[in-house]
Amino acid sequence: MSLSFKRCGLILAGTAALFTKVAIAQTLTIGLAEDPDMLDPDRGRSYVGRVVFTGMCDKLIDVGAKLDLVPQLATQWSWNDDQTVLTMNLRQGVQFQDGTPFDADAVKYNLERSLNLPDSNRKNEISAIDHIEVVDAHTVKLYLKSPFAPLLAALSDRAGMMISPTAAEKEGADFSRHPVCSGPFEFDQRVAQDKIVLKQFPEYWNKDAIHLDEVVYRPIPDATVRLANLQAGQLDIIDRAATADLERIRGDSDLKLESAVSLGYSGITINIDHGPQADNLLGQDPRVREAFELAIDRSIINQVAFDGEFTPDNQPLSPDSPYHLDRPLPARDVEHAKALLKEAGVDHVDVELMVTNNPDSMRVAQIIQSMVGEAGFNVKITASEFASMLDRYSSGDFQAGLLSWSGRADPDGNLYAFLACDGTLNDGKYCNSDLDSQLKVARRSNDMAERQKAYTAVGDILLEDRPILYLYHPNWFWGLSSRVHGFKPYPDGMIRLEDVSLD
């Protein structure tokens, strides 16, 4: 009998230990507004992809809460006198999630991959780099073709994310299916349109700041459904809470609301010269684009779609940016819009407007459809899943599209890739040599006055050509379970997982 009791005691102790282990395991579940595109920092282009990368891939430099640049994998950096050589000292004792050491050779490999991969979306961001020198295992020098002011900011985003050279060589074009980085969580599995699962990386260099065992990202396009899942305890954090739901979150004692001013914008990208779909009046005649804009009231969009919580604007840079232009919003003028269409030789114009299949985008598209319809535009709204929509943009299979950009700390990040003739995200293939020249002036100079002059010229050209009709600057809103602790909002919209824990 004593043996039986002893054995029973061992079983109970083992069971208690099991329950203790389960109790302390922490899985954070995050509801995203879209399903990310390719999980490859060089190929990816979606905001939600960056959210997932933030948990998985450390960068050379990070962005602080006040938009300052802070060390991550690079512990310090310095320029030579003429700003053409950047020396970076690298963090020691870091390894990638497959055991490959992080060192200067890995940095050289990553930056050269970003520059040379045929379908890299990072080329423009670091194109000023001429060559890279490995000084020693923990020191690297970047030699530039000419001074390039936005480089540090670029290295604080996807261009600065470090992936394992071993895994990149092994996987080739399939790297995004099995991504390997050096961040706090490693890739475990992905089920398209359902979930992405990351597991804690036990050898992470800053593991003392990581309190979660697992992170699950779930794409749920409908903001109301995201909130319902948060209230039901199925989610712990929701990104981009709808403005219509903010009062519900504020009034629920089991929830918390966090917010930050966004660096980004939402606007209508127009296909100017990207394949057969560009052969339409909106793409070919600036007067028709002006008429389309004059038929829109941005303030009404903000009030009806976003409860007045966003900032209406016709520019790509936030009003908080020192480079924002002091230009008034154009007032809605339907009669002038009609007159411009007549001047272009038409009374009516057919436009296909592509949008993401989420309620906020659909609501904005329907408001625009109704407004411009009064001026003679027949807008057909085409809703698409987000990743598929990005594919259509890349291939030129669109006439106009409602597209948001999460924004970057340096103004170049909101401009060059989308508007330069060789811009890697210039989906409409807009090209203006004068604008190109000014963008390059701003890239070469670290003098704020000179950059402001160049960006003023860029803004004036954009207001005239209208390749993108900028509509508003969103604000970031996150809904959190009261169980979540340590979350900090950042203007770049990323969900950083250091010091985050659950009750």
RACOR-V844133 format. One line per field, one symbol per residue. ss: DSSP state (2 for helix, 1 for strand, 0 for the rest). phi: phi as a letter, one per 40 degrees, with the letter a starting at -180 (. if undefined). Layout:
# RACOR-V844133
ss: ???
phi: ???
This chain:
# RACOR-V844133
ss: 02222222222222222222222200111111000000000000002222222222001011100000111001111110000011111100001000001002222222222222000000222200111111110011111100000022220002221010222222222222200010001111111000111111000000222000011111100022222222200000110000222222220000111111100011111100000222002222022222222200022222222200001100000000000000000000022222222220000011111111002222222222222220001111111102222222222000011111100000022222222000000000000022222222222200022222222222222222200111111011111110011000000000000000110
phi: .ccccccccccccccccccccccccbbcbbcbcacdcccbdcccacccccccdccbbcbcbbbccbgccbcbcccaaabcccgbbbbbcbccgbbccbgcccaccccddccccccbcdbccbdccbccccabbccadbbbbbcccadadcccccccbccccbbcdccccccfccdccbcbbbccbbcbabbdgbabbbbdcccccbcccbbbcabbbbcbcccccdccccccgcbbabcfdccccccccccbccbbbbaaccccababcbccabgdcccacccbbdcccccdcccbbcccdccccbfgcbbcabbcbddcccccccbcccccacccccccccccgbbbbcbcbcbccbdcccccccccdcccccchcccbcbcacdccccccdccgcacaacbbbcgbccddccbdccbcdbccbcccfcabcccdccccccccbbcccccccccccdcccccccfcbccbabcbcbbcbccccbgcbcbccgcbcbcgcabc
